[in-house]
């Protein structure tokens, strides 16, 4: 049973990584990510 749960979790993680990679390849999402990082950097200062 533990093996099945581990395999299931690995599959879910792989799918999430695949979706994240696909979304981050879109130019509008890259722009949003850069803006978010810039806001975080500005808050630290």
PDB file of N, CA, C and O in Angstrom, chain B, residues numbered from 101:
ATOM      1  N   UNK B 101       0.819  -1.193   0.000  1.00  0.00           N
ATOM      2  CA  UNK B 101       0.000   0.000   0.000  1.00  0.00           C
ATOM      3  C   UNK B 101       0.866   1.261   0.000  1.00  0.00           C
ATOM      4  O   UNK B 101       0.534   2.233  -0.679  1.00  0.00           O
ATOM      5  N   UNK B 102       1.956   1.259   0.743  1.00  0.00           N
ATOM      6  CA  UNK B 102       2.845   2.417   0.792  1.00  0.00           C
ATOM      7  C   UNK B 102       3.478   2.704  -0.554  1.00  0.00           C
ATOM      8  O   UNK B 102       3.694   3.861  -0.916  1.00  0.00           O
ATOM      9  N   UNK B 103       3.778   1.637  -1.300  1.00  0.00           N
ATOM     10  CA  UNK B 103       4.376   1.804  -2.625  1.00  0.00           C
ATOM     11  C   UNK B 103       3.414   2.526  -3.563  1.00  0.00           C
ATOM     12  O   UNK B 103       3.822   3.384  -4.346  1.00  0.00           O
ATOM     13  N   UNK B 104       2.137   2.171  -3.477  1.00  0.00           N
ATOM     14  CA  UNK B 104       1.127   2.790  -4.334  1.00  0.00           C
ATOM     15  C   UNK B 104       0.984   4.268  -3.999  1.00  0.00           C
ATOM     16  O   UNK B 104       0.898   5.106  -4.897  1.00  0.00           O
ATOM     17  N   UNK B 105       0.957   4.591  -2.700  1.00  0.00           N
ATOM     18  CA  UNK B 105       0.848   5.993  -2.292  1.00  0.00           C
ATOM     19  C   UNK B 105       2.055   6.797  -2.769  1.00  0.00           C
ATOM     20  O   UNK B 105       1.916   7.926  -3.238  1.00  0.00           O
ATOM     21  N   UNK B 106       3.239   6.203  -2.644  1.00  0.00           N
ATOM     22  CA  UNK B 106       4.447   6.891  -3.093  1.00  0.00           C
ATOM     23  C   UNK B 106       4.435   7.139  -4.589  1.00  0.00           C
ATOM     24  O   UNK B 106       4.804   8.218  -5.053  1.00  0.00           O
ATOM     25  N   UNK B 107       4.005   6.128  -5.349  1.00  0.00           N
ATOM     26  CA  UNK B 107       3.935   6.274  -6.802  1.00  0.00           C
ATOM     27  C   UNK B 107       2.888   7.318  -7.189  1.00  0.00           C
ATOM     28  O   UNK B 107       3.091   8.096  -8.121  1.00  0.00           O
ATOM     29  N   UNK B 108       1.783   7.327  -6.475  1.00  0.00           N
ATOM     30  CA  UNK B 108       0.722   8.299  -6.748  1.00  0.00           C
ATOM     31  C   UNK B 108       1.205   9.718  -6.478  1.00  0.00           C
ATOM     32  O   UNK B 108       0.962  10.625  -7.274  1.00  0.00           O
ATOM     33  N   UNK B 109       1.893   9.908  -5.349  1.00  0.00           N
ATOM     34  CA  UNK B 109       2.420  11.236  -5.013  1.00  0.00           C
ATOM     35  C   UNK B 109       3.437  11.688  -6.054  1.00  0.00           C
ATOM     36  O   UNK B 109       3.439  12.853  -6.452  1.00  0.00           O
ATOM     37  N   UNK B 110       4.297  10.782  -6.496  1.00  0.00           N
ATOM     38  CA  UNK B 110       5.305  11.121  -7.501  1.00  0.00           C
ATOM     39  C   UNK B 110       4.630  11.542  -8.805  1.00  0.00           C
ATOM     40  O   UNK B 110       5.073  12.483  -9.465  1.00  0.00           O
ATOM     41  N   UNK B 111       3.569  10.847  -9.170  1.00  0.00           N
ATOM     42  CA  UNK B 111       2.835  11.188 -10.387  1.00  0.00           C
ATOM     43  C   UNK B 111       2.181  12.554 -10.294  1.00  0.00           C
ATOM     44  O   UNK B 111       2.201  13.326 -11.253  1.00  0.00           O
ATOM     45  N   UNK B 112       1.602  12.851  -9.140  1.00  0.00           N
ATOM     46  CA  UNK B 112       0.951  14.150  -8.940  1.00  0.00           C
ATOM     47  C   UNK B 112       1.994  15.260  -8.985  1.00  0.00           C
ATOM     48  O   UNK B 112       1.773  16.294  -9.615  1.00  0.00           O
ATOM     49  N   UNK B 113       3.109  15.057  -8.332  1.00  0.00           N
ATOM     50  CA  UNK B 113       4.176  16.061  -8.330  1.00  0.00           C
ATOM     51  C   UNK B 113       4.705  16.292  -9.743  1.00  0.00           C
ATOM     52  O   UNK B 113       4.956  17.431 -10.136  1.00  0.00           O
ATOM     53  N   UNK B 114       4.873  15.218 -10.502  1.00  0.00           N
ATOM     54  CA  UNK B 114       5.353  15.343 -11.881  1.00  0.00           C
ATOM     55  C   UNK B 114       4.361  16.142 -12.726  1.00  0.00           C
ATOM     56  O   UNK B 114       4.762  16.975 -13.538  1.00  0.00           O
ATOM     57  N   UNK B 115       3.076  15.888 -12.533  1.00  0.00           N
ATOM     58  CA  UNK B 115       2.046  16.603 -13.303  1.00  0.00           C
ATOM     59  C   UNK B 115       2.025  18.086 -12.931  1.00  0.00           C
ATOM     60  O   UNK B 115       1.920  18.943 -13.809  1.00  0.00           O
ATOM     61  N   UNK B 116       2.125  18.391 -11.645  1.00  0.00           N
ATOM     62  CA  UNK B 116       2.149  19.791 -11.201  1.00  0.00           C
ATOM     63  C   UNK B 116       3.363  20.508 -11.784  1.00  0.00           C
ATOM     64  O   UNK B 116       3.256  21.649 -12.233  1.00  0.00           O
ATOM     65  N   UNK B 117       4.517  19.843 -11.778  1.00  0.00           N
ATOM     66  CA  UNK B 117       5.730  20.444 -12.341  1.00  0.00           C
ATOM     67  C   UNK B 117       5.555  20.697 -13.834  1.00  0.00           C
ATOM     68  O   UNK B 117       5.993  21.728 -14.345  1.00  0.00           O
ATOM     69  N   UNK B 118       4.919  19.765 -14.534  1.00  0.00           N
ATOM     70  CA  UNK B 118       4.686  19.910 -15.969  1.00  0.00           C
ATOM     71  C   UNK B 118       3.772  21.109 -16.253  1.00  0.00           C
ATOM     72  O   UNK B 118       4.038  21.896 -17.162  1.00  0.00           O
ATOM     73  N   UNK B 119       2.715  21.240 -15.484  1.00  0.00           N
ATOM     74  CA  UNK B 119       1.776  22.356 -15.664  1.00  0.00           C
ATOM     75  C   UNK B 119       2.469  23.680 -15.346  1.00  0.00           C
ATOM     76  O   UNK B 119       2.303  24.660 -16.072  1.00  0.00           O
ATOM     77  N   UNK B 120       3.248  23.708 -14.259  1.00  0.00           N
ATOM     78  CA  UNK B 120       3.958  24.935 -13.873  1.00  0.00           C
ATOM     79  C   UNK B 120       4.938  25.347 -14.966  1.00  0.00           C
ATOM     80  O   UNK B 120       5.043  26.529 -15.295  1.00  0.00           O
ATOM     81  N   UNK B 121       5.646  24.390 -15.523  1.00  0.00           N
ATOM     82  CA  UNK B 121       6.618  24.695 -16.571  1.00  0.00           C
ATOM     83  C   UNK B 121       5.903  25.263 -17.806  1.00  0.00           C
ATOM     84  O   UNK B 121       6.380  26.219 -18.418  1.00  0.00           O
ATOM     85  N   UNK B 122       4.773  24.677 -18.161  1.00  0.00           N
ATOM     86  CA  UNK B 122       4.006  25.139 -19.322  1.00  0.00           C
ATOM     87  C   UNK B 122       3.490  26.559 -19.093  1.00  0.00           C
ATOM     88  O   UNK B 122       3.539  27.394 -19.997  1.00  0.00           O
ATOM     89  N   UNK B 123       2.996  26.830 -17.886  1.00  0.00           N
ATOM     90  CA  UNK B 123       2.462  28.160 -17.593  1.00  0.00           C
ATOM     91  C   UNK B 123       3.577  29.205 -17.550  1.00  0.00           C
ATOM     92  O   UNK B 123       3.381  30.336 -17.994  1.00  0.00           O
ATOM     93  N   UNK B 124       4.735  28.837 -17.024  1.00  0.00           N
ATOM     94  CA  UNK B 124       5.836  29.796 -16.932  1.00  0.00           C
ATOM     95  C   UNK B 124       6.463  30.100 -18.285  1.00  0.00           C
ATOM     96  O   UNK B 124       7.192  31.081 -18.425  1.00  0.00           O
ATOM     97  N   UNK B 125       6.184  29.266 -19.280  1.00  0.00           N
ATOM     98  CA  UNK B 125       6.732  29.534 -20.606  1.00  0.00           C
ATOM     99  C   UNK B 125       5.915  30.595 -21.348  1.00  0.00           C
ATOM    100  O   UNK B 125       6.342  31.089 -22.392  1.00  0.00           O
ATOM    101  N   UNK B 126       4.752  30.943 -20.815  1.00  0.00           N
ATOM    102  CA  UNK B 126       3.912  31.968 -21.443  1.00  0.00           C
ATOM    103  C   UNK B 126       4.442  33.352 -21.074  1.00  0.00           C
ATOM    104  O   UNK B 126       4.708  33.624 -19.903  1.00  0.00           O
ATOM    105  N   UNK B 127       4.598  34.229 -22.071  1.00  0.00           N
ATOM    106  CA  UNK B 127       5.172  35.565 -21.818  1.00  0.00           C
ATOM    107  C   UNK B 127       4.424  36.378 -20.760  1.00  0.00           C
ATOM    108  O   UNK B 127       5.056  37.048 -19.943  1.00  0.00           O
ATOM    109  N   UNK B 128       3.096  36.331 -20.761  1.00  0.00           N
ATOM    110  CA  UNK B 128       2.363  37.147 -19.786  1.00  0.00           C
ATOM    111  C   UNK B 128       2.599  36.661 -18.360  1.00  0.00           C
ATOM    112  O   UNK B 128       2.613  37.460 -17.424  1.00  0.00           O
ATOM    113  N   UNK B 129       2.784  35.353 -18.196  1.00  0.00           N
ATOM    114  CA  UNK B 129       3.055  34.819 -16.859  1.00  0.00           C
ATOM    115  C   UNK B 129       4.488  35.130 -16.427  1.00  0.00           C
ATOM    116  O   UNK B 129       4.748  35.331 -15.240  1.00  0.00           O
ATOM    117  N   UNK B 130       5.414  35.172 -17.379  1.00  0.00           N
ATOM    118  CA  UNK B 130       6.791  35.553 -17.059  1.00  0.00           C
ATOM    119  C   UNK B 130       6.822  36.991 -16.556  1.00  0.00           C
ATOM    120  O   UNK B 130       7.533  37.312 -15.603  1.00  0.00           O
ATOM    121  N   UNK B 131       6.038  37.856 -17.209  1.00  0.00           N
ATOM    122  CA  UNK B 131       5.981  39.261 -16.803  1.00  0.00           C
ATOM    123  C   UNK B 131       5.405  39.381 -15.393  1.00  0.00           C
ATOM    124  O   UNK B 131       5.923  40.135 -14.569  1.00  0.00           O
ATOM    125  N   UNK B 132       4.343  38.644 -15.122  1.00  0.00           N
ATOM    126  CA  UNK B 132       3.724  38.690 -13.793  1.00  0.00           C
ATOM    127  C   UNK B 132       4.690  38.189 -12.723  1.00  0.00           C
ATOM    128  O   UNK B 132       4.758  38.752 -11.631  1.00  0.00           O
ATOM    129  N   UNK B 133       5.433  37.135 -13.036  1.00  0.00           N
ATOM    130  CA  UNK B 133       6.393  36.584 -12.079  1.00  0.00           C
ATOM    131  C   UNK B 133       7.494  37.608 -11.788  1.00  0.00           C
ATOM    132  O   UNK B 133       7.888  37.784 -10.636  1.00  0.00           O
ATOM    133  N   UNK B 134       7.981  38.274 -12.815  1.00  0.00           N
ATOM    134  CA  UNK B 134       9.019  39.291 -12.620  1.00  0.00           C
ATOM    135  C   UNK B 134       8.511  40.441 -11.762  1.00  0.00           C
ATOM    136  O   UNK B 134       9.229  40.951 -10.901  1.00  0.00           O
ATOM    137  N   UNK B 135       7.265  40.846 -12.002  1.00  0.00           N
ATOM    138  CA  UNK B 135       6.686  41.932 -11.202  1.00  0.00           C
ATOM    139  C   UNK B 135       6.546  41.521  -9.738  1.00  0.00           C
ATOM    140  O   UNK B 135       6.801  42.321  -8.837  1.00  0.00           O
ATOM    141  N   UNK B 136       6.144  40.279  -9.506  1.00  0.00           N
ATOM    142  CA  UNK B 136       5.984  39.792  -8.140  1.00  0.00           C
ATOM    143  C   UNK B 136       7.333  39.762  -7.420  1.00  0.00           C
ATOM    144  O   UNK B 136       7.434  40.168  -6.262  1.00  0.00           O
ATOM    145  N   UNK B 137       8.361  39.282  -8.108  1.00  0.00           N
ATOM    146  CA  UNK B 137       9.703  39.240  -7.515  1.00  0.00           C
ATOM    147  C   UNK B 137      10.179  40.660  -7.199  1.00  0.00           C
ATOM    148  O   UNK B 137      10.775  40.903  -6.150  1.00  0.00           O
ATOM    149  N   UNK B 138       9.912  41.581  -8.105  1.00  0.00           N
ATOM    150  CA  UNK B 138      10.336  42.966  -7.886  1.00  0.00           C
ATOM    151  C   UNK B 138       9.632  43.568  -6.668  1.00  0.00           C
ATOM    152  O   UNK B 138      10.253  44.291  -5.888  1.00  0.00           O
ATOM    153  N   UNK B 139       8.339  43.274  -6.501  1.00  0.00           N
ATOM    154  CA  UNK B 139       7.603  43.780  -5.340  1.00  0.00           C
ATOM    155  C   UNK B 139       8.195  43.226  -4.049  1.00  0.00           C
ATOM    156  O   UNK B 139       8.337  43.951  -3.065  1.00  0.00           O
ATOM    157  N   UNK B 140       8.541  41.938  -4.056  1.00  0.00           N
ATOM    158  CA  UNK B 140       9.126  41.327  -2.864  1.00  0.00           C
ATOM    159  C   UNK B 140      10.473  41.967  -2.531  1.00  0.00           C
ATOM    160  O   UNK B 140      10.784  42.208  -1.365  1.00  0.00           O
ATOM    161  N   UNK B 141      11.263  42.238  -3.563  1.00  0.00           N
ATOM    162  CA  UNK B 141      12.565  42.871  -3.345  1.00  0.00           C
ATOM    163  C   UNK B 141      12.395  44.278  -2.782  1.00  0.00           C
ATOM    164  O   UNK B 141      13.140  44.691  -1.893  1.00  0.00           O
ATOM    165  N   UNK B 142      11.404  45.017  -3.307  1.00  0.00           N
ATOM    166  CA  UNK B 142      11.167  46.379  -2.830  1.00  0.00           C
ATOM    167  C   UNK B 142      10.714  46.384  -1.370  1.00  0.00           C
ATOM    168  O   UNK B 142      11.065  47.293  -0.618  1.00  0.00           O
ATOM    169  N   UNK B 143       9.942  45.385  -0.967  1.00  0.00           N
ATOM    170  CA  UNK B 143       9.473  45.321   0.419  1.00  0.00           C
ATOM    171  C   UNK B 143      10.622  45.071   1.391  1.00  0.00           C
ATOM    172  O   UNK B 143      10.594  45.559   2.521  1.00  0.00           O
ATOM    173  N   UNK B 144      11.623  44.322   0.964  1.00  0.00           N
ATOM    174  CA  UNK B 144      12.752  44.007   1.844  1.00  0.00           C
ATOM    175  C   UNK B 144      13.595  45.242   2.124  1.00  0.00           C
ATOM    176  O   UNK B 144      14.255  45.314   3.160  1.00  0.00           O
ATOM    177  N   UNK B 145      13.584  46.205   1.228  1.00  0.00           N
ATOM    178  CA  UNK B 145      14.426  47.403   1.377  1.00  0.00           C
ATOM    179  C   UNK B 145      13.823  48.433   2.251  1.00  0.00           C
ATOM    180  O   UNK B 145      14.420  49.489   2.463  1.00  0.00           O
TER     181      UNK B 145
END
